[in-house]
């Protein structure tokens, strides 16, 4: 049965071509057709001979994800419920910015981390996405932007369903294609951000194997509160996470982004802000403050605007870059997992990226 060619990195395709007696330079041509010209058929690859096109068609497919549902926001954000080949669903969000688009993508079907503020957590973990399924979210989203729109898709954030570091093998394989400047999707590593709940033991490998931006979903500066919000903290407490961040191989002039979802009465007090400023002092850090986006079934509430601004001021007075990231798509099912939950019959907007 033919397999999806997007599951292959370019070196793997080179090896298949060489094993088939085909010149390895053909891999670059094939990749350009798939990722730059958006070809859906090997028959369209006019600079390949007919025999090679047929051999490729016999061995591979060029699969796209099915679009099961779409919701559009007044602010221009578009959320897609995407159907995988096995019938499972994931979500991605295409977010319009002033001069470009950002795409929020998923790395798993469901999630095992159990963060109490996250809608995806209610679904539990089902499986990892393959490299090809991760790549497909980006490749397909490019086609969603009208030709007449001068803005292009330039930014990617791994902030959708799932924990990217729990699927690191497939995430790094996908990044090889996404960042391939010769014949892949040609994204700059400076415009790709991976957000993690804090799998401290895998941060070092991420930093060695990629140079994308790192974002840590922190959400509390003490273990008691973080244990309440994020069960993962019991395995990787704040001290271990901060140590891993201090040792992370940051590129020059880059900082780690710490995402802090502000929840009324839980982690939004002045003393929480002061504790956060002390915690991050040893790290080259910037902070994204994300007011909680309320959704069905959650006991948590969003703080008032005055409380949000007071929290920010404490951090900026201590010389931190602390930006309030107001959610996009608040009039649609834009919390991670929310559209999928509604599709399944059981039923925080996508935050602007760092």
ABEGO torsion letter per residue (X at the ends): XBBBAAABBAAAAAAAAAAAGBBAAAAAAAAAAAAAAGBABAAABAABBAAAAAAAAAABBBBBBBBABBBBBAAGBBBBBBBBAAGBBBBBBBBBBAABBBBBBBABBEBAAGBAABAAAAAEBABBBBAAAAAAAAAAAAAABBAABABBBABBBBABBEBAAAAAAAAAAAAAAAABAAABAGBBAAABBBBBAGBAAAAAAAAAABABBBBBBAGBABAAAAAAABAAAAABBAAAAAAAAAABBBBBGBBBBBBBBBBBGAAABAAAAAAAAAAAAABBBBBBBBBBBBBBGBABBBBBAAAAAAAAAAAAAAGBBBBBBBBBGAABBABBGAAAAAAAGAXXBBBBBX
